[in-house]
Amino acid sequence: MFPPIASRDSIVSDDVNPLTEAYRDVVIYDEPVDDEPLYEGPIVVHANGWIELEGNRLLSPSAIHHIDIYDDEVTESGAECEGSGDHHADGRE
C-alpha cells in the first residue's frame, strides 16, 4: 500500500526544524508593566509565533506583551556575558 497523500505529521522533526528557536531562561509578560510575570522558564518559539512552554503547553502570541531573555550570550572573542533581558517577541531590543 502507498502512504496517504496528506498527513498531519511534519516531515521535518522539531529537532532539525530551522524555524524554531529555543531559550533556556526567559520571563514572559502579558502587561507593559513588569510587575508580575506570566511565565518564567525555558521556551521554544515556533515559526508561527506560538510559544511552547514546559509540559507541552502552548501560549498564543496574542497573549504576550513582551519576553525578556536571560540566556548567556557568547561574544565573538568567546567570553560569556549575561543577557540584557531587553529582547521583545517582535524582535525589538
C-alpha positions in Angstrom: 0.0 0.0 0.0 1.0 3.6 -0.6 1.3 6.1 2.2 -1.6 8.7 2.4 -1.2 11.8 0.2 -1.7 14.2 3.1 -0.7 13.8 6.7 -0.9 15.9 9.9 2.6 15.0 10.8 5.5 17.2 9.7 8.1 15.7 7.5 10.7 17.6 9.5 11.1 16.8 13.2 11.3 19.7 15.7 14.9 18.8 16.4 16.0 19.8 12.9 13.4 22.4 12.2 15.3 25.6 11.3 12.2 27.8 12.0 12.2 27.2 15.8 14.3 28.9 18.4 14.8 27.5 21.9 15.7 29.6 25.0 16.6 28.3 28.5 15.8 31.2 30.7 13.1 33.7 29.8 10.4 35.7 31.5 7.1 36.3 29.7 4.9 39.3 30.5 1.3 39.9 29.4 1.3 43.6 30.5 3.6 46.5 29.7 4.4 46.9 33.4 6.9 44.3 34.5 5.2 43.6 37.9 4.0 40.1 37.7 5.3 37.7 35.0 3.0 35.3 33.1 5.7 32.6 32.9 9.3 32.0 33.8 11.5 29.2 32.4 12.5 27.5 29.2 10.5 28.0 25.9 10.5 27.1 22.3 9.4 29.8 19.8 7.8 28.3 16.7 7.7 29.9 13.3 4.0 30.6 13.5 4.7 32.7 16.7 3.3 30.3 19.2 5.4 29.7 22.3 5.8 26.2 23.7 6.2 26.1 27.4 7.2 23.2 29.7 4.8 20.3 29.8 3.9 20.7 26.0 1.7 23.7 26.8 1.3 26.4 24.1 0.9 30.1 24.6 -0.7 32.3 21.9 1.4 35.2 20.6 -1.6 37.5 21.2 -1.4 36.8 25.0 2.2 38.1 25.2 3.2 41.7 25.6 7.0 41.0 25.7 9.6 38.4 26.5 12.8 39.1 28.5 15.6 36.6 27.5 18.3 35.9 30.1 20.3 33.2 28.3 24.0 33.6 28.5 25.4 35.0 25.2 28.8 34.2 23.9 30.7 37.1 22.3 33.0 36.8 19.2 36.0 36.5 21.5 34.5 33.5 23.2 33.8 35.3 26.5 30.4 34.8 28.0 28.3 37.8 29.0 24.9 38.0 30.7 21.9 38.7 28.5 20.5 42.2 28.8 16.9 40.9 29.1 15.6 43.6 26.8 14.5 41.4 23.8 10.9 41.5 22.7 8.8 39.0 20.9 8.7 41.2 17.8 12.5 41.4 17.5 12.9 44.8 19.1 15.6 45.3 21.7 
